[in-house]
Amino acid sequence: MEPPTIPGDSPVELELTVENVESALYQLYFDPDMEHKNVAQKWLTQAQVSAQAWQFCWALLSSDKLPEVQFYGASTLHAKISRHWSDLPTDQHESLRLQLLSQILRFSSGPKMVRTRLCVALASMALNLIPQAWSHPVADMVTAFQPQKPDSDGASSAEISQDPHAHCLALLELLTVLPEEFHSSRLTQARRAQLREALAGEWAVMCPMLRQLLQSQDSSNPVKEKVLRCLSSWVGLDVPLGETHELVQDCFTALSNPELFDMAVETIVSAISQPDCQRYTDALLNLMPLVLGLHDQLKKAAQDGDMETSHGICRIAVGMGETHSRVLLEQVNHWQEYLALVNMILFCTGIPGHYPVSETTSSLTLTFWYTLQDDILSFEEEKQTVYLQVYRPVYFQLVDVLLHKSHYPSQEEYDSWSSDDKEQFRVYRVDISDTLMYVYEMLGADLLSNLYDRLGRQLMDPQQSAVWQDTEALLFGFQSIAETIDVNYSDVIPGLIGLIPRINISNVMLADTVMYTIGSLAEWLADHPVMLGGILPMVLQGLVKPELSVSSVSTLKRICRECRHDLVPYAQDILTVSQDVLVKEIHKSSQCMWLMQALGFLLSALPVDEILGRLHSFISPHIQQLDTLAQQEPNPTNKQSIIHILGMLSSIFTTLDINRQSDGLEGAASSRLPPSQPTHNPVVVVLEQVFAIIQTILSKWLDDSEVVEAVCGVFDKSVRTLLHDFGSMVAQLSEMLGQIYSAFPQASALDLTRQMVHIFAGEEHHIAYIKSLIQVLTATTLTIFQQGPRDHPDIAESFMHLHAQILKRKPDLYLSDQLDINPLFYCGILSLKFPETPTVKAASLFFTELLPRCKDMSSLGEVLQSDGKLLTETILQAVGGGSPRNLTEHFSEVLLSLNRHCPALLSQWLKETLQTPGFPSAQVSPEQKRSFSQQLLREQTNKRRIKDIVKDFSLLCRGLQGSGYSDY
């Protein structure tokens, strides 16, 4: 008979009977209708919470029920015990324990999912009773599971499985989940410490039993695997290694059993990776020979290409070496053993094969080398000297090994790799690069000399038949170190710069590394400009090859940035090659932008009277193309070309700064002050020439946000770089921005205006234009807010930022009749209600800029008096659950600002708004609201304290305080 379905409209009203629970479970598991499933799920969740669940769960476990029904019964038991334990009278604890033991024994042969849930339920019960009401849980569990005494727990022998093997597995599962349940339970710190101590005290009963099972010839592989899993679980309770190491030693025997190998590795690694183990030096030293004894098995696995075995043994060696390196280093009588372990790990680092295709082990070892080095270098000088004598040679070997591991495979083999493998290999090389950089701290200049000597032999000795990978690896090593460490004082760099032009860069991967190596030496080249002549041709040679696009362009950019004052003799060559590659479209759009930035740096350093001519001849073809595109009817291809050319102009204008006279004067003071006489800045000249073209483009693409953004980007980058030199453009740009925003409002126009306010707000001859522009933008944006701004979070965000900037730089603009602060205040309140973080952040900034000025400006003070209560109410509503929790921090900043600048008003508004019943949440009591107000009003300076007060109140309002979710 088909079970009845639960009524969709009122699942709550259905009676809580075993039959109805079964019906709901059938519906959940077997009804194809998702709506029905959801209704059933909701009802079953409510059923678990009910008081009747303590009764009906047992009926669901009867042997004639489906496994899914039994599983729900067992899960319900766990839910009741873990969440509603206090509902159960104390006098029922013993019978519940016996019933649970009986059910676990009955399900010991399966189904496994039911048995596991019952074990978890009993574990949860034990955690509620230990140690006061259940002093020896492990001993009692072991006794209860003796197969020869099936009646000892009150169960009928007919009903209970008589399989000793199944009993043993069930007992081990129960003992395994006990620590797991401890870790996953929400407990107070004091209770957690008490339970940890009580459980650790049970280890004395556990350990001999686990040893016996692991050593016994009669134990099956599944039993031994459970023993290993059980040990792994208990190790997490910080059971002392001194009491465990013999059992851990037994685990090493399991490594020779292929079926147990993986679990044995997990267990050994868990056991020896506990930091607490460092207190048990003797136990660690007893384990050391066993770890070293795996070296032959490791070598054989590496030889046979057995990745799983080599991976597992490597994890054990690294676990031992990394966790305890300092302790083991200090055992001076055992230094040879630890050196043997370090060499074993070195073997793992250099394991044959290409990562990640034919080996995955070597990457596991890299953090070990950091740890060992840190520990050696942390000793006092005398000790350090001794350790360095032993370990410096190891680290030189490590460098050899790492460079070998960084070798690319043959081109043919590399081409056959998947893109995922190539990406993993790239990341692996970055990790190697970081390790080499770190090792330099220990080996110092000797390391660079070593690399240089080897590279010199390869390139200068005709007898050397080095493959390209060898050269690439050595350069990769150099680049890794030079990228982050100041090599300016190294005496090998001139030789290296002299060797680089000898390298044949016909191979792409070698050529890439050559480019990056040159780039990493850009600062050195700035101090030694005489060397530029030999190295620049190689970079320009790379620039014309599409396959070297990223490396060659980024290197040229670095050279142009660092060495720009010494590039005048080479400027024409660089410009000619760059123009050629741009016209031929060799590079992708992003690399073209980098290239333009490079040329901006280059042009900045030329004599001022030369810049305009060079700039003109260079960008004229692109401006002509832009003019042609502007005349054509809009289509998608045109659009991308227009955006690309505008992007190139933005990029060159970002770095072309004639006021930057020297490296030490980036954004020199002279460029920050209004010029005493008009300057004909080359960028301004070009902007004035393209202004008409840009207006034509806008007339056709006004409704396309990407094109408008690209146009605004040109001016935005220019104004940031030129600062006051941009002044001659302010009038016409203000007029254009007003026109485009009125016709089609877009955030990029607001952002550009904000930059202009930032730079020109203090200049009387510009402020009139900016003021009228702000009035136009504000009027248009207010219309958007009246119509409903929800679809325009970007405009709301940029609008708030703009007015925050005005308040900061030129608040007296609000004295104008044309700029009414009242609607702006209301826009700010609406913006606070947005779910988007950037918009809320911008609105908060607007209010934190506005509130300090309310005392000095009557118009601002008046709007605060009239609408401050609404602002307070909006923030409280948001904090109380109306907005996502991650925004609370921003609301707290506005509350702090209110408290700093109008505490009496805030006190009044808090009182009036919070006295409304159920506001801002039904979860908080009047007393909690009062407490929140008092705490808030007491704090006028400490931003961190205010954030904590508001966060705690927000959690209370959402019913999450103390729930365990409060940290997320």
PAGU-706170 format. One record per residue (C-alpha): x negated, y, z negated. Coordinates in steps of 0.001 Angstrom, whole numbers, plus 500000, padded with zeros to 6 digits. Layout:
N
XYZ
...
% end
This chain:
968
500000500000500000
498683503423500900
498108505532497796
500219508709497486
498592511995498422
498281514838495970
500659517729496687
498610520458498323
500364523357496669
500159522392492993
497401519897492226
497139521262488692
500644520105487760
500047516447488658
499968514179485584
496535512899484524
497043509158484901
494650506459486112
496881505955489168
496794509617490096
493030509784489628
492653506784491955
494949508410494502
492875511565494416
489664509559494865
491112507709497873
492093511072499291
488620512508498643
486739509613500204
489033508326502933
491459511074504017
490170512618507287
491944515941506569
489428518414505064
492221520408503433
493399517286501587
489828516481500571
489360519965499119
492595519786497136
491584516362495766
488104517604494888
489531520557492970
492003518413491069
489382515767490181
487049518456488857
489847519723486605
490643516149485555
487052515691484337
487391518725482077
490644517476480484
490816515787477058
492456512696478651
489234512045480598
487734510395477471
490424507684477871
491013507215481612
487300506926482476
487112503410480937
490040502103483009
488270503352486157
485255501153485320
487208497887485398
485808495204487697
488784495261490105
488168498889491116
486301500139494174
482653501202493559
483623504815494386
486282504726491644
483857503152489173
481269505792490042
483738508585489270
484520506898485954
480817506750485047
480258510350486218
483217511505484122
481709509826481066
478435511667481660
480258514989482201
482216514573478953
479155513577476913
476872516288478320
479371519176478336
482152518366475850
480320516376473188
481749518469470353
485277517328471321
484511513762470181
485003513001466457
481855511779464673
483475508499463636
483847507529467316
480120507934468147
479139504364467253
481949502704469230
481154504905472262
477498503857472080
478402500161471942
480894500519474777
478298502267476942
475652499605476275
478222496946477099
479135498618480400
475456499053481404
474874495345480760
477978494484482760
476828496625485704
473169495525485407
473499493602488674
475207496504490410
476575498532491996
473389500499491388
475008503950491666
477460503072488869
474743501574486651
472558504673487095
475366507070486108
476118504961483012
472423505013482062
472392508798482448
475536509020480265
473911506952477496
470715509011477787
472789512185477398
474470510685474350
471083509789472851
469941513400473253
472984514517471244
472264512047468405
468453511948468159
466923512010465570
469503512543462812
472226510100463883
470095507790466055
466592507494464692
465174504672466863
466978504792470210
464306502952472249
463991500062469781
467801499760469654
468073499776473441
465366497112473806
467181494922471246
470546495420472933
469128494265476273
467677490982475031
469384488539477425
469739485825474822
471954488020472652
474747489192474946
477212489569472050
475016491775469894
476628494910471278
480168493747470906
480746492717474514
482180489382475550
479562487093477089
481948486086479844
482064489612481138
478343490398480895
475754489396483475
473417486670482183
470629487561484605
467508488399482514
465880490015485545
468874492335486005
468888493124482270
465222494041482421
465764496362485416
468758497986483698
466780498573480490
463879500102482434
466279502349484319
467843503501481048
464419504257479569
463400506082482773
466408508414482841
466050509353479159
463181511860479723
464746512950483028
467990513833481255
465961515658478600
464302517819481293
467552518614483108
469644519405479999
470238522947478838
468790523079475341
467654525770472953
463908526050472509
464025524725468947
466194521730469900
463970520981472899
460876520938470672
462631518696468126
463747516215470801
460349516207472499
458693515268469211
461269512567468456
460990511012471931
457175511126471850
457429509176468577
459276506406470450
456301505910472791
454684503485470337
457609501064470948
457664501643474695
454001501359475577
453289497721474558
456467496539476286
455571498344479540
452011496950479411
453311493438478885
455720493709481835
453041495205484115
450443492535483243
452817489553483298
452532487112486196
456286486507485826
457268490144486479
458638490736489970
457548493652492129
460861495516491493
460280495205487716
456691496429488018
457817499325490191
460393500265487535
457657500095484874
455524502508486907
458490504831487436
459282504678483726
455720505585482737
455759508461485227
458962509761483639
457618509573480063
454324511208480966
456316514384481581
457074514450477843
453361515008477171
452894511599475569
449242511532474485
446794510112477013
444932508616474054
447920506306473528
448594505800477228
445246505323478938
445265501506478656
448652501415480393
447323503877482993
444336501551483484
446801498709484129
448381500857486854
445107500747488813
445573496998489318
448882497763491059
447022499748493743
445937496483495356
449600495500495828
450895497166499030
454502497143497742
453528498973494553
450806501228495973
452882504423496478
454546504247493064
451234503416491354
449648506499492944
452545508733491790
452271507359488254
448492507622487951
448517511157489401
451315512183486983
449409510699484038
445997512222484749
447325515589485924
448795516543482546
446741519522481289
447150518148477757
444933515189478758
441906517411478296
442165516765474555
441436513073475168
437952513148476624
437188509510475774
440349508350477521
439408510389480616
435898508939480616
437370505422480342
439474506102483435
436578507550485441
435009504189486486
438436503035487716
438801506133489907
435253505742491223
435966502042491791
438495503043494477
435751504494496704
435263501275498687
439010500887499241
439053504557500346
436195504065502830
437844500969504299
441192502772504641
439445505711506379
437644503290508702
440886501457509545
442835504676510051
445129503732507140
446334507254506368
448711506290503547
446053504494501493
443385507169501959
445972509849501152
447005508096497918
443453507457496659
442499511039497513
445393512308495388
444094510308492421
440513511560492839
441646515184493246
444086514870490319
441226513722488106
438660516220489393
440843519303489648
442779519062486377
439760518259484236
436789519778486069
435633521926483155
435962519137480554
434127516672482790
431414519199483661
430772519646479944
430136515903479457
426440516308480197
425724512653479404
428108511641482180
427048514194484800
426222511505487345
429732510043487130
431330513434487717
428930514153490572
429967510780492051
433639511874491772
432818515214493448
431104513322496284
434136511045496554
436315514151496964
433803515510499501
434259512265501454
438036512929501377
437466516481502678
435439515108505576
437609512071506248
437359511068509930
440057512231512303
441764515444513374
444163517044510938
447199516667511125
447324514120513951
445014511346512764
444532512320509104
446492514274506503
444178513831503523
441493516494503823
443861519411503124
444642517977499664
441091518663498500
440677522357499297
441970523765496002
439599521424494131
436593523299495544
437977526613494238
438531525095490788
435068523525490543
433373526735491687
435351528881489227
434462526555486368
430753526503487255
430604530288487580
432435530764484269
429597529212482209
427016531435480556
423997532162482738
421667529489481363
424177526668481798
425285528063485136
421739527820486494
421613524106485667
424987523398487279
424090525423490383
420969523280490865
423204520211491032
426171521648492928
424785524233495396
423557521393497674
427056519874497458
428590523181498532
426186523460501488
427345519960502480
430917521151502004
430333523995504475
429066521472507059
432077519267506433
434578522149506649
433088523451509881
433216519946511334
436853519589510240
437696522917511861
436545521587515274
439161521641517976
439708518340519779
438943518159523483
441099520417525639
442895517388527074
443703515977523654
444731519381522268
447104519899525200
448842516633524271
449597517810520710
453090518980519812
453622522665519013
454267521657515383
450899519869515170
449154522878516711
450778525190514159
449808522905511248
446227522826512556
446208526631512801
447354526955509166
444777524316508136
442017526381509755
443244529460507870
442933527435504633
439410526375505628
438605529998506433
439764531079502968
437684528321501363
434542529357503278
435065532955502239
435305531812498615
432252529536498846
430244532568499978
430501533818496375
428420530838495269
426035530482498196
425658534151499149
423327535342501925
421831531844502277
425120530711503764
425061533344506541
421394532563507244
422245528877507496
425054529544509985
422912531958512003
419947529562512243
422205526794513503
423905529060516041
420529530314517231
419261526770517764
422379525903519741
422231528927522032
418475529382522450
417151525828522593
417557524283526067
417155520837524471
420335521337522442
423336519840524175
425915521469521901
429564521178522897
431677524339522789
433393523139519601
430074523366517689
429551526988518706
433185527851518014
433031526311514510
429907528289513541
431433531550514778
434644530656512964
432572530308509782
430963533707510333
434264535354511065
435897533809507971
433279535438505760
432895538748507624
436683539266507679
436906539954503956
433369540350502588
431151543359503184
428395541952505412
426922545370506214
423781544541504285
423244541124505824
420032540901507809
421435538246510155
424220540360511712
421939542145514255
420726538756515427
424292537468515623
425389540497517684
422428539777519941
423446536116520346
427140536685521101
426675537886524720
424830534602525432
427999532607524716
429839531266527719
433472532177527075
434987530046529807
436768527975527142
439830529845525842
439598528707522212
435900529567521984
436563532912523689
439343533668521193
436992533078518271
434272535194519900
436791538067520143
437911537702516531
434274537502515365
433465540770517143
436578542317515596
435514541222512103
432194543061512644
433812546352513753
432835548182510535
429249546974510894
429216548213514497
430392551638513285
427230551826511166
425050550464514000
426529552087517158
423422551282519189
424717547671519345
428046548639520952
426651548636524487
425840544939524389
429151543829522890
431862546041524467
431609544507527962
432565541122526474
435681542618524870
436673544320528142
436008541044529954
438429539373527527
440984542141527967
441699541169531582
442552537549530645
446200536941529690
445225533891527586
442993536104525379
445646538780525019
446111538820521228
442459538410520256
440983540831522808
443543543605522252
443366543376518445
439542543452518624
439509546487520918
441928548217518546
439631547535515580
436585548826517468
438427551953518627
439617552622515072
436280552011513313
433801553197515964
435791555921517752
433188558652517226
430560556563519009
432693555463521956
432471558652524047
429909557108526459
432176554095526977
435534555938527008
435953555931530801
435265552179531069
437740551405528287
440427553646529806
439911552236533323
440146548591532254
443110549361529963
444990551178532714
444321548283535066
445687545615532681
448746547750531891
449586548318535553
449121544616536302
451320543748533279
448786541239531958
449878541624528322
453173541127526535
454977544174525194
453653543938521603
450032543711522783
450618546707525067
451654548673521971
448431547663520154
446412548653523211
448046552092523286
447248552543519590
443628551647520359
443531554284523082
445071556837520718
442136556303518332
439693556534521248
441157559781522645
441300561382519161
437517561297518938
436853562897522354
436076566627522648
439416568461522338
439131570068525770
438765566638527387
441657564895525669
444559566344527666
442980565539531037
442152561981530048
445555561471528457
447280562858531548
445455560689534034
446071557687531823
449796558042531124
450926559766534335
451753556482536162
453915555414533204
455700558766533025
456341558626536790
457814555155536358
459951556419533459
461218559275535663
462145556830538427
463963554584535919
465788557578534447
467298558422537843
468635554883538403
471964553529537269
471771551624533960
471141547879534133
469503545373531688
466145545253533532
465887549048533588
466729549163529909
463825546895528885
461406548863531084
462550552173529585
462222550853526033
458779549447526880
457417552741528236
458924554751525378
457328552255522986
453939552756524663
454264556527524256
455244556086520580
452234553833520029
449641556177521511
451175559137519677
450942557206516392
447133557279516467
446272560246518693
445440562824516026
443035565605516968
443031566907513386
441420563715512172
437861564951512490
436171562189510529
436852558800508965
436947560350505540
439631562853506497
442530560694507652
445350563218507653
442912566032506857
444039568978504798
443972571238507854
446626569081509480
448903569415506477
449048573218506560
451007575339509023
448587576373511791
447459579992511719
447840580156515507
449792578036517982
447850574958519046
448306573274522365
448130569790521000
447857567266523872
450719565230522437
452982568296522308
452072569158525911
453047565658527040
456241565682524960
457294568976526517
456666567527529981
458726564374529344
461504566157527435
463664566614530554
463185562946531544
464212561863528034
467348564023528246
468237562376531548
467754558922529988
469964559870527044
472704561151529322
473001557637530775
472147555476527743
473686557440524911
475838554546523716
472912552085523594
471381552037520104
468146550375521276
467395553082523846
468321555907521437
466144554261518780
463222554094521249
463688557795522113
463815558785518447
460777556558517871
458679558674520276
459451561849518322
459322560157514929
455798558812515510
454725562154516958
456013564227514083
454415561894511509
451027562187513210
451134565834514322
452817567216511211
452916571031511573
451455570938515086
454849569593516126
456461572946515246
456945574173518827
459267571208519487
461530571677516453
464091573965518139
464734571883521266
464556568560519394
467059569802516779
469465570805519520
469083567459521320
469529565413518148
472699567311517291
474105566638520752
473321562920520836
474559562306517283
477813564173517854
478471562137520981
477374558755519609
476230558605515940
473208556372515338
471007555892512290
467740556580514143
468752560235514688
469318560651510933
465939559057510164
464145561410512561
465896564410511023
464743563250507586
461118563345508823
461646566883510113
463109567971506763
460126566414505000
457594568354507077
459300571608508049
461728572348505179
459307574888503730
458857576896506950
461252579789507372
460883580012511190
461978576358511550
464532575937508792
467358577678510661
467269575049513428
467038572200510956
469834573662508852
472252573844511786
471231570299512823
471997569014509310
475402570698509406
476239568988512722
475005565575511520
476847565900508207
480145566921509790
479987563997512234
479061561510509495
481851562723507207
484273561882509995
482851558331510078
483330558052506299
486919559278506592
487669556662509253
486015553867507223
482240553460507138
482163549757506305
481008548761509816
478116551240509670
475914550345506675
472846551565508585
474374555018509125
475470555217505472
471951554227504377
470175556755506637
472678559504505713
472002558976502006
468235559002502588
468529562212504600
470435564035501853
468116562656499161
465243564199501152
467102567535501433
467683567543497662
464009566852497144
462564569353499639
465193572055500213
468159571846497781
469127575479498435
470598574321501774
473626573344499669
474193577016498835
475497577447502387
479260577592502949
478787575222505885
477506572383503647
480103571300501091
478597569050498435
481962567614497308
482544565252500239
478837564290500177
479184563250496538
482169561106497490
480223559567500412
477553558623497894
480165556889495726
481493554968498757
477937553961499723
477370552515496238
480195550051496962
478442548519499992
477143544951499572
473964545737501563
470968546333499293
469296549062501435
472509551134501496
473027550880497727
469361551688497155
469626554804499351
472841555950497610
471185555452494192
468239557555495371
470677560266496499
472211560455493019
468880560304491187
467719563292493302
471016565162492823
471557564787489057
468395566618487860
469418569666489954
472961569976488568
471875572310485731
470202574811488070
472723574791490931
476295575634490044
477785573944493134
476138570650492163
477133571093488515
480778571657489509
480994568513491635
479447566505488807
482052567835486361
484919566947488696
483694563601490107
481152562335487583
483756560156485898
484554558504489246
480809557898489782
480513556285486332
483603554148486931
482283553020490337
478944551961488846
480599550089485959
482918548307488372
479946547274490513
477941546111487491
480983544279486149
481237542003489164
482283544219492065
478836544070493693
476201541325494116
474071540817491004
470814541625492785
471962545281493098
472282545835489328
468780547297489097
469718550203491394
472879551027489425
470858551096486215
468654553862487698
471722556070488301
472985555410484763
469575556361483365
469605559574485416
473113560414484173
471992559817480596
468905562007481038
470669564954482636
474239564937481236
474362562650478159
477427564297476600
479445563926479796
478300560333480285
479336559478476726
482798560891477401
483139559103480774
482007555764479350
484544556045476544
487401556934478908
486662554290481548
485774551398479251
488893551741477103
490974550498480066
491928546857479204
490208544307481481
487805546915482932
485273546266484304
485958542585483561
488342540508481472
485306538535480231
484050541329477936
485619542291474614
486129545896473415
483330545302470893
480909544215473631
481827547290475698
481246549529472671
477871547907472042
476891548379475696
477789552101475581
475823552651472381
472725550862473706
472907552767476980
473338556199475416
470420555629473026
467969555120475930
466921558179477967
463375557340479022
462647553616479239
463613552457482720
462812548781481982
464974548816478837
467922550345480705
467625547672483408
467759544925480761
470789546486479022
472706546791482314
471657543304483460
472848541719480190
476169543562480397
476577542458484020
476010538812483019
478571539145480224
481102540618482667
480543537703485053
480732535051482293
477128534013482974
475430535091479744
473579532092478277
474802529859481094
471379529036482446
472192531026485611
471110534300484062
467517533865485236
468439533374488889
% end
